[in-house]
Amino acid sequence: MQISTTLSRPRIRRLPAAKYMSTVKYALEDYLAKDYRYPFYCSLKVLQRCDSSCIFCNVWRHPAPDMPTSKLLKVIDNIANSSVILLSLEGGEPLLRKDIGEVLEYIRSKPLYLLFTSSGKQFDKRPMKEYAQYIDFLHISIDEGHRNLDLYESLPEFVSWGPIVCTQIVVMKQYLPDLEEKIRKCYSAGAKAVVMPACHIPDTPDFVPDVETFRSEVMRLKRKYPRTIITSDKYLRTLDMQHGCNAASIIVDSDGCLYYPCRTLMEKSIDLSEESLIKFLDSDSAKICRDRMKQCEINCHWYQYFATESFVSLRTGLSSLSPYLTDII
């Protein structure tokens, strides 16, 4: 079957040269120490509220008050002054924050690439074309859990806003046969897709698909629809391994506190509105956390932790970046 798309592709913007230099410095220190002390990716949960009630998620089951704007901006400052180069704003649903426009504009002034994740259900209630000028990567969660499959038809419009658009597809075992049609629509619209299996987290049923079947299907679709699926080959290979993650990425909760070494272990450390992230990462207590992570026997399939493993070596990093090469050049 001949598949093609004529839509123009966005280009990844350039950050200040000093940021790239500091990122290389931190990466080199990690390499020499054989330790993932300095993360390059941070997921910031800007609120604990959601307009969806996905059966594979528990965020909406435990709502909490929003972090004040002033505190949130302090957290962002702390992250911007660290090794992190890619900041992902998540929730819940970030568009439910009344100050989200101010927050997006503030992040744009920082030496960070901004990834923004939304279910898209609030797009018609917010000035998304204005917001899009502050966003580098717009991730839209579209799957059966979010009950918003109709948004696949709007992908060409979303792509026209400017950011690199990527659908975020959580695959429950009963919906794996429907994955190809979703990927085909992404390819035709000039959007990308990150495909991940449903995680089995507390307070949720087990919807994890058969690992080998899931892996084979995603690999097949990666070949059929080139430069569309950004899920890395290494991530797919590690799904049935005992351990496949590290501290190269971090998660900050909606109260400003850092989960460390990871979200799965449910342990919080410092409040990033009050304490330096870099100083904490250099501490003995942080090293103890990372050592414990290396010994973890929970095969949680948490995409963020397993996938960032693919970017921390030259060999796997170049392979994982290949879907973005036309956006970089």
FENJOUR-V396898 format. One record per residue. RES is the residue in one small letter. PSI is psi in whole degrees, -180 to 180 (* if undefined). OMEGA is omega in whole degrees, -180 to 180 (999 if undefined). Layout:
res	psi	omega
RES	PSI	OMEGA
RES	PSI	OMEGA
//
This chain:
res	psi	omega
m	131	179
q	120	-179
i	135	180
s	160	174
t	139	-177
t	5	-178
l	142	177
s	152	-178
r	142	177
p	164	178
r	143	178
i	128	-178
r	166	179
r	135	174
l	170	176
p	142	-177
a	-35	-179
a	-33	179
k	-44	178
y	-41	-179
m	-42	180
s	-34	178
t	-44	177
v	-41	179
k	-48	179
y	-40	180
a	-40	179
l	-41	178
e	-41	177
d	-45	-178
y	-44	-178
l	-34	-179
a	-8	-176
k	41	-177
d	136	179
y	64	-177
r	-40	-171
y	107	-179
p	150	176
f	-11	-175
y	135	178
c	128	173
s	118	-179
l	113	179
k	104	-173
v	-8	174
l	163	180
q	53	175
r	153	-178
c	153	176
d	8	175
s	163	176
s	60	-177
c	135	-176
i	-15	179
f	5	-176
c	155	179
n	5	-178
v	-46	-175
w	-16	-180
r	-16	-175
h	66	-179
p	153	180
a	160	178
p	149	178
d	144	173
m	133	178
p	149	-178
t	-45	-177
s	-40	179
k	-42	180
l	-41	180
l	-34	175
k	-40	177
v	-43	180
i	-42	176
d	-45	-179
n	-44	180
i	-42	-179
a	-28	-180
n	11	-178
s	-163	178
s	-12	-176
v	133	177
i	-20	179
l	115	180
l	125	179
s	118	176
l	125	-176
e	-176	177
g	-132	12
g	-158	-179
e	106	-177
p	-30	-177
l	-7	176
l	-14	175
r	131	-179
k	-27	-176
d	17	-171
i	-34	178
g	-44	178
e	-41	-179
v	-44	180
l	-45	180
e	-38	-180
y	-44	-180
i	-34	-179
r	-26	-180
s	-5	-177
k	157	179
p	65	-178
l	143	165
y	139	-176
l	122	172
l	130	-176
f	122	-177
t	129	-178
s	157	174
s	-11	180
g	-3	-177
k	-18	-180
q	3	-174
f	-38	-178
d	-4	180
k	-3	-176
r	154	179
p	73	-171
m	-32	178
k	-35	176
e	-47	180
y	-34	-175
a	-26	-179
q	-15	179
y	-7	-172
i	134	176
d	-41	-178
f	115	179
l	109	178
h	126	-178
i	116	180
s	110	-179
i	109	178
d	-180	-177
e	-34	-180
g	-39	-180
h	-10	179
r	48	-178
n	35	-176
l	-21	179
d	-20	-178
l	-16	176
y	-32	-179
e	-19	-179
s	3	-177
l	-43	179
p	-38	178
e	-45	-179
f	-40	179
v	-34	-178
s	-14	-179
w	-22	176
g	-47	180
p	163	170
i	121	-175
v	134	180
c	128	172
t	143	179
q	109	-171
i	112	173
v	121	-174
v	113	170
m	151	-170
k	-35	-177
q	-12	-177
y	8	179
l	-39	179
p	-18	-178
d	-1	-173
l	-40	-174
e	-40	-179
e	-36	178
k	-44	180
i	-38	179
r	-41	-180
k	-36	176
c	-46	-178
y	-45	-178
s	-31	-178
a	-9	-176
g	22	177
a	164	176
k	175	180
a	133	170
v	122	-175
v	128	-179
m	148	176
p	151	174
a	133	175
c	150	174
h	97	-177
i	164	-178
p	146	177
d	14	-180
t	153	173
p	170	-180
d	108	179
f	15	-177
v	125	178
p	162	175
d	127	-171
v	-49	-176
e	-41	179
t	-44	178
f	-48	-178
r	-45	-178
s	-40	-179
e	-43	180
v	-40	178
m	-40	178
r	-44	-178
l	-30	176
k	-37	178
r	-38	-175
k	-34	-178
y	80	-173
p	147	176
r	24	-179
t	-52	-180
i	121	-178
i	-3	174
t	124	-172
s	152	177
d	-39	-178
k	-40	177
y	-45	-179
l	-36	180
r	-28	-175
t	-4	-173
l	-35	-180
d	19	173
m	156	-180
q	-32	-177
h	131	-179
g	33	-177
c	172	177
n	-175	-176
a	26	177
a	-9	174
s	155	-178
i	161	177
i	130	176
v	127	-175
d	173	-175
s	-6	174
d	5	179
g	0	-178
c	144	-176
l	125	168
y	126	-180
y	129	11
p	-17	-178
c	168	-179
r	-33	-177
t	-39	-179
l	-9	172
m	31	180
e	128	178
k	149	-180
s	-101	-173
i	159	172
d	115	-174
l	-6	173
s	-7	-176
e	-31	-174
e	147	-178
s	128	178
l	-47	-178
i	-43	179
k	-39	178
f	-45	-178
l	-30	179
d	-5	-174
s	162	177
d	-36	-179
s	-37	177
a	-38	178
k	-40	177
i	-40	178
c	-44	-180
r	-38	177
d	-39	178
r	-36	178
m	-38	-180
k	-26	-178
q	1	-176
c	136	180
e	9	179
i	110	179
n	78	-169
c	-17	-177
h	17	-178
w	115	-169
y	-45	-175
q	-48	-176
y	-38	-179
f	-38	-175
a	-36	-178
t	-19	174
e	-28	-177
s	-14	-173
f	4	-172
v	9	172
s	156	-177
l	-42	-176
r	-53	-178
t	-27	-180
g	-46	179
l	-40	178
s	-41	-178
s	-28	179
l	-9	-173
s	-36	178
p	-18	-178
y	1	-173
l	-40	179
t	-21	178
d	-22	-179
i	-43	-175
i	*	999
//
